[in-house]
Amino acid sequence: MMGILWDTSFPTFLMLTVVIGGAAAYMTGRALASHWRPIIQPVLYTLLLAAVVRFFHYALFGGALLSLHYYVVDAAVLISAALLGYRITRVRQMVTQYSWLYERSGPFSWREKKAEG
């Protein structure tokens, strides 16, 4: 059954793109953030990862290999997972390495500490 987001089946899309590819993208975002890389790098690496996930859909489940539509869907899911991992790691870095300057203000942000006195 083809859908707007998947070309083989929903369980295949869920397991291959969201779970396996999303975990790889999340770890990519975490690794790049932990080495203080710019935010464009997880996006670029995840575009390559989306091509790999699209190939797995084709090779293992008979999905469309050269479909721009499904590549964009896979890339959007994976980029969002990579940016999630990147941002969570960057927030943790900022509040632990610069604890005298910043404090956590949520899971995705930090703020300057108020001056005491």
Secondary structure, 3 states (H helix, E strand, C coil): CCCCCCCCCHHHHHHHHHHHHHHHHHHHHHHHHHCCCCCHHHHHHHHHHHHHHHHHHHHHHCCCCCCHHHHHHHHHHHHHHHHHHHHHHHHHHHHHHCCCCEEEEECCEEEECCCCC
